[in-house]
Amino acid sequence: MMTMGSSMTGRRYSMVNFLTETRNMLDFLHVPPSEIDWIGTDDGEFAMGWLDFCDDVKEFQYDPSQSQRAILEDLIVKFKDGSWLSREKVGWIEAWIYNSKPELSQDHKPLHLVHGVNELGQIYLDREEEE
C-alpha cells in the first residue's frame, strides 16, 4: 500500500509548491515578474497574466519525481525579450527549462538537410556533416 511520503518504488519524495518553484526559477534567472509577457500553452491558444497564474496555482503541490507528468506539458512562461520557460522531464524530475531567444550567428554556415532510413529502419532528417 502507498502512503504519503512514499512512491511505488519505496523512495521518499517531497511535495513541491508549483508557484514557489516558478518564483525560484525567476529569481535564479534574475527576471522579475514584470518581464513576463504571458503564461500559457506553447501554441499561444491559451494564455493568462502573472497575477492570474499566481491565483490559480498558489495552493497546487505536486511530486516532481512521479512517473506521470503533473504539469500541463505545453505550459510556457513567455518573457518580453522573446525567451521562455518550458516544462520538461530532466532525468526523473519534472522542471522548468530556460530557452533563450534564437539568434542568427554573424558567421553562420549554410545548413544542408539530409534524410533517409537508418540501419534500424527508422526514417530520419538530419544535418549533413561537413567533410
C-alpha positions, 0 to 999 in steps of 0.5 A: 500500500502507498502512503504519503511520503512514499512512491511505488518504488519505496523512495521518499519524495517531497511535495513541491509548491508549483508557484514557489518553484516558478518564483525560484526559477525567476529569481535564479534567472534574475527576471522579475515578474514584470518581464513576463509577457504571458503564461500559457500553452506553447501554441499561444491558444491559451494564455493568462497574466502573472497575477492570474497564474499566481491565483490559480496555482498558489495552493497546487503541490505536486511530486516532481519525481512521479512517473506521470507528468503533473504539469500541463506539458505545453505550459510556457512562461513567455518573457518580453525579450522573446525567451521562455520557460518550458516544462520538461522531464530532466532525468526523473524530475519534472522542471522548468527549462530556460530557452533563450531567444534564437539568434542568427550567428554573424558567421553562420554556415549554410545548413544542408538537410539530409534524410533517409532510413537508418540501419534500424529502419527508422526514417530520419532528417538530419544535418549533413556533416561537413567533410 
